[in-house]
Amino acid sequence: MPAWLEKLLNTAFFNVCRTHGDAARSECNMYCLDCNCDAFCFYCRSSKHKDHQVIQIRRSSYHDVVRVSEIQKVLDISGVQTYVINSARVLFLNERPQPKGGKAVSHVCEICGRSLLDTFRFCSLGCKLVGIKGSGDESFTTMQRGSDDGVSSSSRREELREGSQQDIYPPTPPPPPSISRSRRKGIPQRAPFRS
């Protein structure tokens, strides 16, 4: 398990930067994997983390997400549910509480019980971390910088699976078969005049 993962999952993002608070892009939505420090803004990146390995955190429904294309370069994300949000494939950093409903689902997160869309094991990186710690399985393998092809077999499988996954919304069902009958019940009549 990478040393930076737990710190990343416990970091508070989207606060205003103390140094660049007056600037336009001053929300702290970046994380440096090399420094393993707190979140920082766009301006801090260019001044303090120029040649470092940095990932950008985004927001979706008040929850922190990261693009699959960024995180899969440094972390094995197999088994974690991904979603397409604003045409980008993302995954959630931490568990998202879900009200217990009476709806029967076939796939649920092994840690929090959240319903999943496919045969994934976890709903977020945080749940996968808890699952790995509980089982002692070290399946968070990191990618080595400067490796030959830069892509592991697990991320290749993930890329292949990405093309076959559905978006977070199920496809629209076909319309029910129409019954051939007239829409109108009759010819509209004008109200009678009063004298």
C-alpha positions in Angstrom: 0.0 0.0 0.0 1.4 3.4 -0.9 2.4 5.7 2.0 0.4 8.6 0.6 -3.0 6.8 0.2 -4.3 7.1 3.8 -3.2 10.7 4.0 -5.0 11.4 0.7 -8.2 9.9 1.9 -8.2 11.9 5.1 -7.3 15.2 3.5 -9.9 18.0 3.4 -10.1 19.5 -0.1 -11.8 22.6 -1.5 -10.8 25.0 1.3 -9.5 28.4 0.3 -5.7 28.6 0.1 -4.1 30.5 2.9 -1.4 31.9 0.6 -3.4 32.7 -2.5 -6.9 33.3 -1.0 -7.5 36.4 -3.1 -6.8 34.7 -6.4 -9.4 33.3 -8.7 -8.4 29.7 -8.6 -7.4 29.5 -4.9 -9.4 26.4 -3.8 -7.2 23.6 -2.6 -8.1 20.7 -4.9 -4.6 19.2 -5.7 -2.6 16.6 -3.9 1.1 15.9 -4.3 2.0 12.2 -4.1 5.7 13.0 -3.8 5.4 15.4 -0.8 2.5 13.6 0.9 1.3 16.9 2.4 -1.9 18.9 2.7 -4.1 19.9 -0.3 -3.0 23.0 -2.2 -4.2 25.3 -5.0 -3.3 25.8 -8.6 -0.8 28.6 -7.8 1.0 26.5 -5.1 1.4 23.7 -7.6 3.3 25.9 -10.1 5.5 27.4 -7.4 6.2 24.4 -5.0 5.2 21.2 -6.8 6.3 21.9 -10.4 8.0 18.6 -11.3 6.1 16.5 -8.8 3.5 13.8 -9.3 0.2 15.7 -8.6 -3.4 14.6 -8.9 -6.4 16.9 -9.0 -9.5 16.2 -6.9 -12.9 17.1 -8.2 -16.4 17.3 -6.7 -19.5 15.3 -7.6 -22.6 15.7 -5.5 -20.6 17.1 -2.6 -18.2 14.2 -2.6 -14.5 14.1 -3.6 -13.7 12.2 -6.8 -10.5 11.6 -8.9 -10.3 10.9 -12.6 -9.5 7.3 -13.4 -6.9 8.4 -16.0 -4.9 10.2 -13.2 -5.1 7.6 -10.4 -4.6 4.4 -12.4 -1.1 5.6 -13.3 0.0 5.2 -9.7 -2.5 2.8 -8.1 -4.3 -0.4 -8.8 -8.0 0.5 -8.8 -9.3 -2.9 -9.8 -12.5 -3.8 -7.9 -13.6 -0.2 -7.3 -16.8 1.1 -9.0 -16.2 3.8 -11.6 -18.7 6.3 -12.9 -18.9 8.7 -15.9 -19.6 12.2 -14.7 -19.4 15.1 -17.1 -18.0 12.7 -19.7 -15.0 11.8 -17.5 -14.6 8.4 -15.9 -14.1 9.0 -12.1 -14.1 7.1 -8.8 -15.0 8.3 -5.3 -12.3 8.7 -2.7 -14.3 7.8 0.3 -17.4 5.9 1.3 -20.8 7.6 0.6 -23.6 6.8 3.0 -26.6 5.4 1.4 -30.0 5.1 3.1 -31.0 1.5 3.5 -33.8 0.9 1.1 -36.1 -2.1 0.4 -34.8 -2.3 -3.1 -33.1 -5.6 -3.8 -29.7 -5.2 -5.5 -27.4 -7.9 -6.7 -24.1 -6.2 -6.2 -23.1 -4.3 -3.0 -19.9 -2.9 -1.6 -18.2 -5.4 0.7 -17.5 -2.7 3.3 -20.4 -0.2 3.5 -23.1 -2.1 1.6 -23.7 0.6 -1.0 -25.4 -0.8 -4.1 -23.1 -1.1 -7.1 -23.8 -1.1 -10.8 -21.6 -4.0 -11.8 -19.6 -6.9 -10.3 -17.3 -4.5 -8.4 -16.2 -5.2 -4.8 -15.9 -1.6 -3.5 -17.7 1.7 -4.0 -14.6 3.9 -3.3 -10.9 3.9 -2.7 -11.5 4.2 1.1 -13.7 1.1 1.2 -11.0 -0.8 -0.8 -8.4 0.3 1.8 -10.5 -1.0 4.7 -11.1 -4.3 2.8 -7.4 -4.7 2.1 -6.5 -4.0 5.8 -9.1 -6.4 7.0 -8.0 -9.3 4.7 -4.2 -8.5 4.8 -4.3 -8.6 1.0 -1.8 -6.1 -0.5 -3.5 -5.5 -3.8 -2.9 -1.7 -3.9 0.2 -2.1 -6.1 1.7 1.1 -7.3 3.1 1.7 -10.7 6.8 2.5 -10.9 7.7 5.8 -12.4 9.7 5.4 -15.6 8.8 1.7 -16.1 9.1 0.3 -19.6 5.5 0.7 -20.8 4.1 2.5 -17.7 1.0 0.3 -17.7 0.4 -2.8 -15.5 -1.8 -5.7 -16.6 -4.4 -4.7 -14.0 -4.7 -1.2 -15.4 -4.9 -2.7 -18.9 -7.8 -4.9 -17.7 -9.4 -1.7 -16.2 -9.1 0.2 -19.5 -10.7 -2.7 -21.4 -13.5 -2.9 -18.8 -14.1 0.9 -19.1 -15.2 0.6 -22.6 -17.9 -2.0 -21.7 -19.3 -0.3 -18.6 -22.5 1.6 -18.5 -22.8 5.2 -17.4 -24.2 5.8 -14.0 -27.7 6.1 -15.5 -29.4 3.0 -16.9 -30.5 3.2 -20.6 -34.0 4.5 -21.3 -36.4 1.6 -21.6 -38.3 1.4 -24.9 -41.8 2.9 -24.9 -44.7 0.6 -24.2 -46.5 -0.8 -27.3 -49.1 1.7 -28.4 -52.8 0.9 -28.4 -54.5 2.1 -31.6 -57.3 4.4 -30.4 -58.2 8.0 -30.9 -56.7 10.5 -28.5 -59.9 12.7 -28.5 -63.1 11.6 -27.1 -65.1 13.8 -29.4 -65.3 17.1 -31.2 -64.9 20.1 -28.8 -68.1 22.0 -28.3 -68.4 25.7 -27.7 -70.3 26.7 -24.5 -73.9 27.9 -25.3 -74.5 31.7 -25.3 -76.6 33.1 -22.5 -79.3 35.6 -23.3 
